[in-house]
Amino acid sequence: MSDPRNAGIPVITVDYGVDDGEKSFLSRTRTAVTQVTRISSDTLAQNVATLCQYVGGVFEQASTASDTLELTGLEVHVQVTAKGEVRLVGATSAEVNGGMKLIFQRRPGGSV
């Protein structure tokens, strides 16, 4: 049996393009093109690991910022691009479509 990581992980991407024949930048009509692409699980794992390193640093700095409050967890929303990049989601509303929610917890009895 072959290694399933070689086939890649299917990722649904939405590309918002501009329709042909638009008259000006004020009258742009955007179309959404949904595609399924495959990304390497190794690429995704590497990018998530890099994100974890950054989040660990943020967690550590935030944990030591207050003498009276303890940070016990951190929830991060990310989206995965067609190339396997992992990007933090900064939403302007409470709703986030797609992506992944990563929840980081402090290891028992130790640092991040």
C-alpha positions in Angstrom: 0.0 0.0 0.0 1.4 3.4 -0.9 2.0 6.2 1.6 -1.1 8.5 1.6 1.1 11.5 2.3 2.5 11.2 -1.3 -1.0 11.9 -2.7 -1.3 15.1 -0.9 -4.1 16.6 1.2 -7.1 18.0 -0.8 -7.6 21.7 -0.1 -10.6 23.7 -1.3 -9.5 27.2 -2.5 -11.6 30.1 -3.6 -10.1 32.6 -6.0 -11.9 35.9 -6.4 -11.2 37.0 -9.9 -12.5 40.0 -11.9 -14.9 39.4 -14.8 -13.7 40.3 -18.3 -15.3 43.4 -19.9 -15.3 45.5 -16.8 -15.6 49.3 -17.5 -13.6 50.8 -14.5 -12.2 49.9 -11.2 -15.4 51.1 -9.6 -17.6 48.7 -11.4 -15.7 45.5 -10.9 -17.7 42.3 -10.8 -15.9 39.7 -8.9 -16.5 36.0 -9.5 -15.5 33.2 -7.2 -13.8 30.2 -8.6 -13.7 27.2 -6.3 -11.0 24.6 -6.9 -9.7 21.5 -5.2 -6.0 21.3 -5.1 -3.6 18.9 -3.3 -0.8 20.0 -1.1 2.0 17.9 0.3 1.4 16.8 3.9 5.1 17.4 4.6 4.7 21.0 3.4 1.7 21.5 5.6 3.3 19.9 8.6 6.4 22.1 8.2 4.3 25.3 8.0 2.2 24.3 11.0 5.4 23.5 12.9 6.8 27.0 12.0 3.5 28.6 13.2 3.7 26.6 16.5 7.2 28.1 17.1 5.9 31.6 16.6 2.8 30.9 18.8 5.1 29.5 21.5 7.0 32.7 21.6 3.9 34.8 21.8 2.5 32.5 24.4 5.6 32.8 26.5 5.7 36.6 26.3 2.0 36.9 27.1 2.4 34.5 30.0 5.0 36.7 31.7 3.3 40.0 31.0 1.2 40.0 34.1 1.9 39.0 37.7 -1.7 38.5 38.5 -3.1 36.8 35.4 -2.1 33.4 33.9 -2.5 32.6 30.3 -3.5 28.9 30.1 -4.5 28.6 26.5 -4.5 30.3 23.1 -6.9 29.8 20.2 -5.7 30.6 16.7 -7.6 30.5 13.5 -5.6 29.9 10.3 -6.3 29.4 6.7 -4.3 27.1 4.4 -3.5 28.4 0.9 -3.2 26.3 -2.3 0.6 26.3 -1.8 0.3 25.0 1.8 1.0 28.3 3.5 -0.6 28.7 6.9 -1.9 32.2 7.6 -3.4 33.7 10.7 -7.0 34.8 10.1 -7.7 38.4 11.3 -11.5 38.6 10.9 -13.5 41.7 10.8 -16.6 39.8 12.0 -17.3 37.0 14.4 -17.7 34.5 11.5 -14.7 32.8 10.0 -15.3 30.6 7.0 -13.0 27.6 6.3 -9.6 27.2 7.6 -8.5 25.5 10.8 -8.8 26.3 14.5 -5.7 25.4 16.4 -5.9 25.4 20.2 -2.6 25.6 22.2 -2.5 24.7 25.8 0.4 25.0 28.2 2.1 21.7 28.9 1.5 20.5 32.4 4.3 21.5 34.8 6.4 23.3 32.2 6.8 26.0 29.7 5.4 26.0 26.2 
